[in-house]
Amino acid sequence: MKKHFKYLAAAGLIAALFLSAGCVDDAKDKKPAPEPEKRVENVVVKPQDGKYYRYPDYINDVTKTPKMTPEIVKYIDDFASTLKFHPDSKGKFTNTSLIKNPEETTHYINMSALGPNHNNKIKFKNSKGKEVYQQEVYSINMTIDAATDKLKSVRCSIFEQNPDIPDGQTTYVVKKRFD
């Protein structure tokens, strides 16, 4: 019997030591672990593609592109809705516009798309004897006042170059200045 009391006393002593050392799970006495320091990194925002325009993969920060105001989008939609696109253009203009300098007073929007008659396999000689490819390219060029996001000018054009028009021809569908 003495042996049992010795073991019981030893177990009690060990339990008391654990309790005093704080090794027992007591939820009331636990302090939350300090959270690791959070780092704030620059958040990159992918520009939103529109119905008739898309941004190329290398443009992924909306702060580096001119603002697509409803006025700008309307001109794009009006021009694009009258066109047939080449399959490579996926029915949209590619918006390669970038703000090159944050201090610039005028932003430039440049977009292009291929027409259905564009073909890099058809080659012919122009009037100067130079070999050129058949082209049909749609382009939209706009200038915007950086301070107000108001349009300063709009130019929508179609460039064609084929055996019937060997030296190329640009047709301006819209050419406006807002001064």
Stockholm file with secondary structure:
# STOCKHOLM 1.0

chainA/1-179         MKKHFKYLAAAGLIAALFLSAGCVDDAKDKKPAPEPEKRVENVVVKPQDGKYYRYPDYINDVTKTPKMTPEIVKYIDDFASTLKFHPDSKGKFTNTSLIKNPEETTHYINMSALGPNHNNKIKFKNSKGKEVYQQEVYSINMTIDAATDKLKSVRCSIFEQNPDIPDGQTTYVVKKRFD
#=GR chainA/1-179 SS CHHHHHHHHHHHHHHHHHHHHTCSCCTTTCCCCCCCCCCCCCCCCCCCCCSSEECCTTCCCGGGSCCCCHHHHHHHHHHHTTCCCCGGGTTSEEECCCCCCTTCSEEEEEEEEECTTCEEEEEEECTTSCEEEEEEEEEEEEEEETTTCCEEEEEEEEEEEETTEEEEEEEEEEEEECC
#=GC SS_cons         CHHHHHHHHHHHHHHHHHHHHTCSCCTTTCCCCCCCCCCCCCCCCCCCCCSSEECCTTCCCGGGSCCCCHHHHHHHHHHHTTCCCCGGGTTSEEECCCCCCTTCSEEEEEEEEECTTCEEEEEEECTTSCEEEEEEEEEEEEEEETTTCCEEEEEEEEEEEETTEEEEEEEEEEEEECC
//
